[in-house]
Amino acid sequence: MKSAMSHSPAGTLNTGSDQTEAPVDRGILRSIRSAIMQRLSQTERLLIILKYVENMSAEEIALTLDLTVQQVGTMHQNVLSKLAGDGPARLV
């Protein structure tokens, strides 16, 4: 895994390219974490951690998990669909 991590203070969300952080309700963060833990397999959780916490590319994730880049992309899309469930309100 990459050793350099981009940490955000608790209760903030990195909003993207400008690296600004927006406050996030801690209840929403708990709901998201709970949904991830309940709905995803260990490998799927690891993929999410590698992508969104460690900021690894699909190629790096593929090497780490011994998968092809295509498998990583497919798994990522499946994870997003699984977490969406019946829509964003389902996570909250």
C-alpha positions in Angstrom: 0.0 0.0 0.0 1.0 3.6 -0.5 2.7 5.1 2.6 1.6 8.7 1.9 -2.0 9.2 2.9 -4.1 12.3 2.5 -5.7 12.8 5.9 -8.7 15.0 6.5 -9.7 16.1 10.0 -12.6 14.1 11.4 -15.9 15.5 10.2 -14.6 16.9 7.0 -14.8 15.6 3.4 -12.2 16.2 0.7 -14.3 17.7 -2.1 -12.0 17.0 -5.0 -9.5 18.7 -7.2 -9.1 21.9 -5.2 -8.3 20.0 -2.0 -10.8 22.1 0.0 -12.7 20.4 2.7 -16.3 20.7 3.6 -17.9 19.9 7.0 -19.7 16.6 7.1 -22.3 15.6 9.7 -20.8 12.8 11.9 -24.1 11.0 11.8 -23.8 10.8 8.0 -20.3 9.4 8.3 -21.5 6.8 10.8 -24.3 5.8 8.4 -21.9 5.5 5.5 -19.4 3.4 7.5 -22.2 1.2 8.7 -23.5 0.7 5.2 -20.0 -0.2 4.0 -19.5 -2.7 6.8 -22.8 -4.4 6.3 -23.1 -4.5 2.5 -19.5 -5.1 1.3 -17.2 -8.1 1.4 -13.7 -7.8 2.8 -12.2 -7.5 -0.7 -14.8 -4.8 -1.6 -14.0 -2.8 1.6 -10.3 -3.1 0.8 -10.9 -1.7 -2.7 -12.7 1.3 -1.2 -9.9 1.9 1.3 -7.2 1.6 -1.3 -9.0 3.9 -3.7 -10.5 6.6 -1.4 -8.2 6.6 1.6 -4.9 5.6 0.1 -5.7 7.4 -3.2 -4.3 4.5 -5.2 -4.9 4.2 -9.0 -6.7 1.3 -10.5 -3.4 -0.1 -11.7 -1.9 0.0 -8.2 -5.1 -1.6 -6.7 -4.9 -4.3 -9.3 -1.3 -5.1 -8.4 -2.1 -5.0 -4.6 -5.2 -7.3 -4.9 -3.7 -9.5 -7.7 -6.5 -8.6 -10.1 -6.6 -7.1 -13.6 -7.4 -3.4 -14.0 -10.6 -4.4 -15.7 -11.6 -6.5 -12.7 -10.9 -3.5 -10.4 -13.1 -1.3 -12.5 -15.9 -3.7 -12.6 -15.7 -4.4 -8.8 -15.6 -0.6 -8.2 -18.8 -0.1 -10.2 -20.5 -3.0 -8.5 -19.5 -1.6 -5.1 -20.9 1.8 -5.9 -24.2 0.2 -7.2 -24.4 -1.9 -4.1 -23.9 1.1 -1.8 -26.5 3.1 -3.7 -29.1 0.5 -3.0 -32.5 2.2 -3.5 -30.7 5.6 -3.8 -28.6 8.0 -1.7 -31.3 8.4 1.0 -30.8 4.7 1.9 -27.4 5.4 3.3 -28.6 8.0 5.7 
